[in-house]
Amino acid sequence: MELENIRYEERGGVAYVTLNRPEKLNALSTDLMQELNEALWEADNRTDVHLAVLSGAGRAFSAGYDITPGRAGPGPGYRGRTSIDDDSWRMEKSQRDKMALFDMHKPVIAKVHGYCLAGGTDVALLCDLIIVADDAVIGFPPTRAQGTPPHQMWLYHLGPQWAKRMLFSGDSISGAEAARIGFALESFPADELDAHVDALAARLAMIDSDLLAAQKRLINMGLEIMGARTMQRVACEIDSRAHQAPAALEFNRISRDQGLKSALEWRDTKFGDGRGTAAYQRRREAARS
């Protein structure tokens, strides 16, 4: 495999797959997502690999989708984003790359540190197990002004009330809080994260890979019976509709006329630091005093 945006390494029966755009906080570009798909299916096809660990290089797991202004469009004769159907079609195409996390037979552990925002949460929530650093920053701020998640696994991990609390506000929470509400399985101090994930991966690697696949497929088929796969397609269509909201159109106008930084400031400044829970705010105030 020739990969520019992904690092891939196999050791001890584990495929370590790393999002590798650290200068962009591992923003999810089209090229990165296509390479991620390729790396995941390579791991799934290898008889000496029992599971995969997905992480991010540098300061973040992933800060979200790459929405850099001025990226080249698909060119004449191809769909743009001029209609809701065009928009939904292109998001469904992108979604297929990430669905490898759900569809591949072998388990995937997401190792989350630093920022895990917007599209970063879409990727993490499609993994089988999520282990986070206590101080990770997790949320979907674009729901404040841009749309809805084009994947929808929040409901299945967090339940309806916490999913609504996070997506209504676009607020962020810490990794420790994410483990408490069901986004993640466990959280650990950042300097202990690697060791805990490696230990779990080594433990699972001792299990026959066919048996790991059987457990994953059984549980994921249960999720499908509960509508999880249909929800992914619905998520793209609802996000396309949400892109036509007045706030989303205004965000796009500001980004086009004044730059992305100005649009993000317009979206987020009124929310302060964006940390949503009272428990987090109490801990922050206590640390200051």
C-alpha positions in Angstrom: 0.0 0.0 0.0 1.2 3.5 -0.8 -0.3 5.8 1.9 0.3 9.5 2.4 -2.3 10.4 5.0 -2.3 7.2 7.0 0.4 5.3 8.8 0.0 1.5 8.9 2.0 -1.0 11.0 1.4 -4.6 12.1 2.9 -6.0 15.3 1.9 -8.7 17.7 -1.3 -9.6 15.8 -2.5 -6.0 15.8 -2.7 -3.5 12.9 -1.9 0.0 14.2 -3.7 2.5 11.8 -2.8 6.2 12.4 -4.5 9.2 10.9 -1.4 11.2 9.8 -2.1 14.8 9.0 -0.9 16.2 12.3 -0.4 19.7 10.8 -4.1 19.8 10.1 -5.1 18.1 13.4 -5.9 15.0 11.3 -8.8 16.8 9.5 -10.6 14.2 7.4 -9.9 15.0 3.8 -11.3 12.9 0.9 -7.8 11.4 0.3 -7.4 10.5 4.0 -10.7 8.8 4.2 -10.0 6.7 1.1 -6.7 5.7 2.5 -8.3 4.8 5.8 -10.7 2.5 4.0 -7.8 0.9 2.2 -5.8 0.4 5.3 -8.7 -1.1 7.3 -9.6 -3.6 4.6 -5.9 -4.6 4.4 -5.9 -5.3 8.1 -9.2 -7.3 7.7 -7.6 -9.4 4.9 -4.4 -10.3 6.8 -4.6 -13.7 8.4 -2.0 -12.7 11.0 -3.9 -9.6 12.2 -6.6 -10.2 14.9 -7.8 -6.6 15.4 -6.9 -2.9 14.6 -6.1 0.1 16.8 -7.0 3.5 15.2 -5.4 6.6 16.5 -4.3 10.1 15.4 -0.7 11.5 15.1 0.2 14.7 16.9 -2.1 16.7 19.1 -5.4 15.3 18.1 -7.3 12.2 17.2 -9.2 14.3 14.6 -10.5 17.8 14.7 -13.2 17.0 12.2 -13.9 17.1 8.5 -11.7 19.1 6.2 -13.8 22.2 5.3 -10.9 24.3 4.1 -12.3 26.9 1.7 -11.2 26.7 -1.9 -10.7 23.0 -2.2 -11.1 21.9 -5.8 -14.6 20.6 -6.7 -15.4 17.5 -8.7 -15.2 19.3 -12.0 -17.6 19.8 -14.9 -20.1 17.1 -15.6 -20.0 15.7 -12.0 -22.3 16.4 -9.0 -21.5 19.4 -6.9 -23.6 20.5 -4.0 -26.1 22.5 -5.9 -29.1 20.4 -4.7 -30.1 18.5 -1.6 -29.8 15.3 -3.6 -26.3 16.2 -4.8 -25.2 17.0 -1.2 -26.7 13.7 0.1 -25.1 11.7 -2.7 -21.6 13.1 -2.0 -21.9 12.5 1.7 -23.1 8.9 1.2 -20.1 8.4 -1.0 -17.8 9.7 1.8 -19.7 7.6 4.3 -18.9 4.4 2.5 -15.2 4.8 3.2 -15.7 5.2 7.0 -18.3 2.4 7.2 -15.4 -0.1 6.8 -14.9 0.4 10.6 -18.4 -1.1 11.2 -18.4 -3.6 8.3 -15.0 -5.2 8.6 -15.0 -8.5 10.4 -12.2 -7.7 12.9 -12.6 -5.4 15.9 -11.3 -1.9 15.9 -10.3 0.0 19.1 -10.3 3.8 18.8 -7.5 5.4 20.9 -8.6 9.0 21.4 -6.5 11.8 22.6 -6.6 15.6 22.2 -9.3 16.9 20.0 -12.0 14.5 18.8 -14.5 16.8 17.2 -17.2 16.7 14.5 -16.1 14.1 11.9 -13.6 12.8 14.4 -16.5 11.6 16.6 -18.1 10.0 13.5 -15.0 7.9 13.0 -14.6 7.0 16.7 -18.3 6.0 17.2 -18.1 3.6 14.3 -15.3 1.7 16.1 -16.1 -1.3 18.3 -14.4 0.1 21.5 -13.4 3.6 22.3 -10.7 4.3 24.9 -10.0 8.0 25.6 -7.6 10.2 27.5 -9.1 11.9 30.5 -8.4 15.4 29.1 -9.5 14.7 25.5 -12.0 17.2 24.1 -15.0 15.6 22.5 -18.1 17.1 20.8 -19.8 18.1 17.5 -19.7 21.9 17.4 -21.0 22.1 13.8 -24.5 21.3 15.0 -24.6 25.0 16.2 -24.7 26.4 12.7 -23.8 23.9 10.0 -25.9 20.8 10.0 -26.2 17.4 11.7 -23.7 14.5 12.0 -23.6 12.7 8.6 -23.2 9.5 10.7 -25.5 8.7 13.5 -24.1 6.4 16.2 -24.6 8.9 19.0 -28.0 7.4 19.8 -26.7 3.8 20.0 -23.7 4.7 22.3 -25.2 7.4 24.5 -28.9 6.9 24.4 -31.5 9.5 23.4 -31.1 12.1 26.1 -27.3 12.4 26.1 -27.3 12.3 22.3 -29.8 15.2 22.3 -27.8 17.1 24.9 -24.6 16.9 22.9 -26.1 17.6 19.5 -28.7 20.3 20.5 -25.8 22.4 22.0 -22.7 21.4 20.1 -20.9 21.6 23.5 -17.8 19.6 24.2 -17.0 17.3 27.1 -13.8 15.8 28.5 -12.7 12.2 27.9 -13.5 11.4 31.5 -17.0 12.6 31.1 -17.3 10.8 27.7 -16.6 7.5 29.5 -19.2 8.3 32.1 -22.0 8.9 29.7 -21.3 6.0 27.3 -19.3 7.7 24.4 -16.3 5.7 25.5 -15.6 2.5 27.3 -12.9 3.8 29.6 -10.7 6.9 30.1 -7.2 7.1 31.5 -4.6 9.9 32.1 -3.1 10.9 28.8 0.3 9.6 29.7 -1.1 6.2 30.4 -3.4 5.9 27.4 -0.9 4.1 25.1 -0.1 1.4 27.7 -3.7 0.7 28.5 -4.7 0.4 24.9 -1.7 -1.8 24.0 -2.5 -4.1 26.9 -6.1 -4.5 25.8 -5.1 -5.0 22.2 -2.6 -7.7 23.2 -5.2 -9.4 25.3 -7.7 -9.5 22.4 -4.9 -10.6 20.0 -4.7 -13.9 22.0 -8.3 -14.7 20.8 -8.8 -16.6 17.5 -9.5 -14.0 14.9 -12.5 -16.0 13.6 -14.1 -15.9 17.1 -13.5 -12.2 17.4 -15.2 -11.7 14.1 -18.1 -13.8 15.2 -18.7 -11.7 18.3 -18.4 -8.5 16.4 -20.8 -9.6 13.6 -23.3 -10.9 16.1 -23.5 -7.6 18.0 -23.4 -5.4 14.9 -26.2 -7.5 13.3 -28.2 -6.7 16.5 -27.4 -3.0 15.9 -28.6 -3.4 12.3 -31.9 -5.0 13.5 -32.2 -1.9 15.7 -31.9 0.3 12.6 -28.2 1.4 12.9 -27.4 0.9 9.2 -30.5 2.6 8.0 -29.8 5.5 10.4 -26.5 6.1 8.6 -28.3 6.7 5.3 -30.9 8.8 7.0 -28.2 10.9 8.7 -26.8 12.0 5.3 -30.3 13.0 4.1 -31.1 14.9 7.3 -27.7 16.6 7.2 -28.4 17.7 3.6 -31.7 19.2 4.7 -30.0 20.9 7.6 -27.4 22.5 5.3 -30.3 24.7 4.0 -31.1 26.1 7.4 -30.6 30.0 7.6 -27.8 29.6 10.1 -25.9 27.1 7.9 -26.3 29.5 4.9 -25.0 32.4 7.0 -22.0 30.3 8.2 -21.2 29.6 4.5 -21.5 33.2 3.6 -19.2 34.4 6.3 -16.7 31.7 5.5 -16.8 32.6 1.8 -16.6 36.4 2.3 -14.5 36.7 5.5 -12.7 33.4 5.8 -13.2 30.2 7.8 -11.8 31.6 11.0 -14.4 34.4 11.1 -17.1 31.9 10.5 -16.0 29.7 13.3 -15.8 32.7 15.6 -19.3 33.7 14.7 -20.5 30.2 15.4 -18.7 29.6 18.7 -17.8 32.9 20.5 -21.2 33.2 22.3 -20.7 29.8 23.8 -17.6 30.7 25.7 -15.2 27.8 26.0 -17.8 25.4 24.7 -17.6 23.0 27.6 -21.1 21.9 28.3 -21.6 20.2 31.6 -22.0 21.8 35.0 -19.6 19.1 36.5 -16.9 20.2 34.1 -17.4 23.9 35.0 -17.2 23.1 38.7 -14.0 21.2 38.3 -12.5 24.0 36.2 -13.4 26.7 38.8 -12.0 24.5 41.6 -8.7 24.1 39.6 -8.5 27.9 39.3 -9.0 28.6 43.0 
